[in-house]
Amino acid sequence: MKKVAIIGQGYVGLTISAFASKSYQVVGFDNSQKVVDQLNQGMSHIEGVKSADIKSAISAGNYRATANGADIAEADIVVIAVPTPLTKDRKPDMSFIEAACKTIAENIDRPVLVINESTSFPGTVRNFIKPMIEKLSANKFEHQYAISPERVDPGRGDYNQKNTPRLYAGLTKEASEKTREFYSSFCDQLVEVSSPEVAEAAKLFENTFRQVNIALVNEFAQIAHKLSISVNEVLDAANTKPYGFMKFTPSAGVGGHCIPVDPTYLAHVAELLGAPSTFIERANEVNLEMPFYIVDRVEADNGGSLKGKSVLVVGVAYKPNVADVRETPAELVIEELKKAGASVTWSDDLVSSWMGEPSTPLGGADIAVVVTLHAVTDVAAVLKSAPYVFDTTGKIKGAHSL
Ligand SMILES: NC(=O)c1ccc[n+]([C@@H]2O[C@H](COP(=O)([O-])OP(=O)(O)OC[C@H]3O[C@@H](n4cnc5c(N)ncnc54)[C@H](O)[C@@H]3O)[C@@H](O)[C@H]2O)c1
């Protein structure tokens, strides 16, 4: 059985590990000892990856987690699935990919196929990962390099690793063929593109498409409010057109690892090449302004001041049905409510503690602001939790909405 090392055992890396361990022997390398210890006890820390699957892969001898780089030495394939966030000055932070390259260079003792799954700008495999590994390696192996951008949407039931078409491209024909062989063990549909840069750019464009359309509908919600019409009714009406329209819904903004971050990787490359990326910048601004707009609306509806009012923020995860709070717009909503003089608590059925505070039960507030609505959340209880409820999701009948 071939051996695969997967660097990074988070949302992406652990998901791939669970699927790949059905046909490969997988070593999941993560530099967090806590994550490694949990995984080796058969406990998944990622929604969508069942602990039972980790346990059965471990007992079949097909999975183990490690924080020791030497344990990846015998891999035939190495998958990179580490974070690609932004630096403080909002530039691509390549330090995690660089560290993964170092782990590969220092520990791999044979020619391997290196596949990048981390989201990054076009040219990352060719101009960053390959030269970095070559520079840091004492032994000069002829590795093969490929990209297969991850498209997983955590919390989604209908599309998963198996039935989501997977893009891929190698730097060489051999790399492409080997990459196809690896993913065909667990993906139904593989789509080869002509170069790694096409695959890298496609991933960024997919998320930029979402970011820009979310910003467009968020801006339109503000126009609809001034027109005294319901934005959601307008969207439902427009959505009756069977072609040329795709419905996006207004919200408190965007969160998570991808939508607020990935478009900036595209903008970075555009800037380096002297190409415009004005939509990305404006979309970022519009989405980041939403928490301010929402607090202004809540304030206006409540006599122009929130001083001394108790406000319950319902749903702090960045999207429904996940416990992920990375880059959540709820943080800015809470910050602005506090700046406006409100005392703020939060409640989330899936997030038990966040920013050093536990989730509070629904009820007992002057005002409730719904940022994220999980399927398990009791809508009737949300409506009863305060005399005034502002719903940014547009899903609660009887609440004030965008
Ligand atoms: N989460 C998603 O839905 C999603 C979807 C598509 C693409 N992506 C992309 O996939 C990549 C990984 O994202 P994620 O959501 O899995 O991140 P994550 O934060 O859930 O997991 C990353 C893991 O990598 C580990 N790690 C960090 N540096 C490491 C290193 N040098 N060596 C070994 N382990 C290291 C961390 O401890 C963590 O467990 C990012 O580029 C992201 O943009 C994520």
The ligand as an SDF file (V2000), in Angstrom:
LIG
                    3D

 44 48  0  0  0  0  0  0  0  0999 V2000
  -11.5190   25.2360    5.7550 N   0  0  0  0  0  0  0  0  0  0  0  0
  -11.9980   25.2890    4.5330 C   0  0  0  0  0  0  0  0  0  0  0  0
  -13.1870   25.2290    4.3480 O   0  0  0  0  0  0  0  0  0  0  0  0
  -11.0930   25.3910    3.3280 C   0  0  0  0  0  0  0  0  0  0  0  0
  -11.6630   25.1680    2.0710 C   0  0  0  0  0  0  0  0  0  0  0  0
  -10.8690   25.2420    0.9490 C   0  0  0  0  0  0  0  0  0  0  0  0
   -9.5200   25.5910    1.0870 C   0  0  0  0  0  0  0  0  0  0  0  0
   -8.9890   25.8210    2.3210 N   0  0  0  0  0  0  0  0  0  0  0  0
   -7.5610   26.1430    2.3930 C   0  0  0  0  0  0  0  0  0  0  0  0
   -6.8540   25.0040    2.8920 O   0  0  0  0  0  0  0  0  0  0  0  0
   -5.7350   25.4200    3.6710 C   0  0  0  0  0  0  0  0  0  0  0  0
   -5.8280   24.8130    5.0610 C   0  0  0  0  0  0  0  0  0  0  0  0
   -6.9800   25.3290    5.6850 O   0  0  0  0  0  0  0  0  0  0  0  0
   -7.6820   24.6160    6.9210 P   0  0  0  0  0  0  0  0  0  0  0  0
   -9.0460   25.1930    6.9920 O   0  0  0  0  0  0  0  0  0  0  0  0
   -7.5070   23.1510    6.8390 O   0  0  0  0  0  0  0  0  0  0  0  0
   -6.7860   25.1810    8.1180 O   0  0  0  0  0  0  0  0  0  0  0  0
   -6.8590   24.7190    9.6470 P   0  0  0  0  0  0  0  0  0  0  0  0
   -6.4260   25.8950   10.4310 O   0  0  0  0  0  0  0  0  0  0  0  0
   -8.1610   24.0520    9.9540 O   0  0  0  0  0  0  0  0  0  0  0  0
   -5.7580   23.5870    9.7370 O   0  0  0  0  0  0  0  0  0  0  0  0
   -4.4220   23.8080    9.5080 C   0  0  0  0  0  0  0  0  0  0  0  0
   -3.6320   22.8170   10.3610 C   0  0  0  0  0  0  0  0  0  0  0  0
   -2.2730   22.9530    9.9820 O   0  0  0  0  0  0  0  0  0  0  0  0
   -1.4700   22.9020   11.1400 C   0  0  0  0  0  0  0  0  0  0  0  0
   -0.2170   23.5280   10.8010 N   0  0  0  0  0  0  0  0  0  0  0  0
    0.0800   24.8520   10.6900 C   0  0  0  0  0  0  0  0  0  0  0  0
    1.3460   24.9930   10.2860 N   0  0  0  0  0  0  0  0  0  0  0  0
    1.8520   23.7630   10.1340 C   0  0  0  0  0  0  0  0  0  0  0  0
    3.1090   23.2650    9.7480 C   0  0  0  0  0  0  0  0  0  0  0  0
    4.0940   24.0810    9.4030 N   0  0  0  0  0  0  0  0  0  0  0  0
    3.2870   21.9380    9.7320 N   0  0  0  0  0  0  0  0  0  0  0  0
    2.2860   21.0830   10.0710 C   0  0  0  0  0  0  0  0  0  0  0  0
    1.0670   21.5000   10.4450 N   0  0  0  0  0  0  0  0  0  0  0  0
    0.8600   22.8230   10.4700 C   0  0  0  0  0  0  0  0  0  0  0  0
   -2.2830   23.5830   12.2100 C   0  0  0  0  0  0  0  0  0  0  0  0
   -1.8790   23.1680   13.5060 O   0  0  0  0  0  0  0  0  0  0  0  0
   -3.7010   23.1080   11.8600 C   0  0  0  0  0  0  0  0  0  0  0  0
   -4.0570   21.9290   12.5500 O   0  0  0  0  0  0  0  0  0  0  0  0
   -5.7510   26.9390    3.6270 C   0  0  0  0  0  0  0  0  0  0  0  0
   -4.9610   27.3690    2.5640 O   0  0  0  0  0  0  0  0  0  0  0  0
   -7.2010   27.2640    3.3430 C   0  0  0  0  0  0  0  0  0  0  0  0
   -7.3620   28.5170    2.7300 O   0  0  0  0  0  0  0  0  0  0  0  0
   -9.7560   25.7080    3.4360 C   0  0  0  0  0  0  0  0  0  0  0  0
  1  2  1  0
  2  3  2  0
  2  4  1  0
  4  5  1  0
  4 44  2  0
  5  6  2  0
  6  7  1  0
  7  8  2  0
  8  9  1  0
  8 44  1  0
  9 10  1  0
  9 42  1  0
 10 11  1  0
 11 12  1  0
 11 40  1  0
 12 13  1  0
 13 14  1  0
 14 15  2  0
 14 16  1  0
 14 17  1  0
 17 18  1  0
 18 19  2  0
 18 20  1  0
 18 21  1  0
 21 22  1  0
 22 23  1  0
 23 24  1  0
 23 38  1  0
 24 25  1  0
 25 26  1  0
 25 36  1  0
 26 27  1  0
 26 35  1  0
 27 28  2  0
 28 29  1  0
 29 30  1  0
 29 35  2  0
 30 31  1  0
 30 32  2  0
 32 33  1  0
 33 34  2  0
 34 35  1  0
 36 37  1  0
 36 38  1  0
 38 39  1  0
 40 41  1  0
 40 42  1  0
 42 43  1  0
M  CHG  2   8   1  16  -1
M  END
$$$$
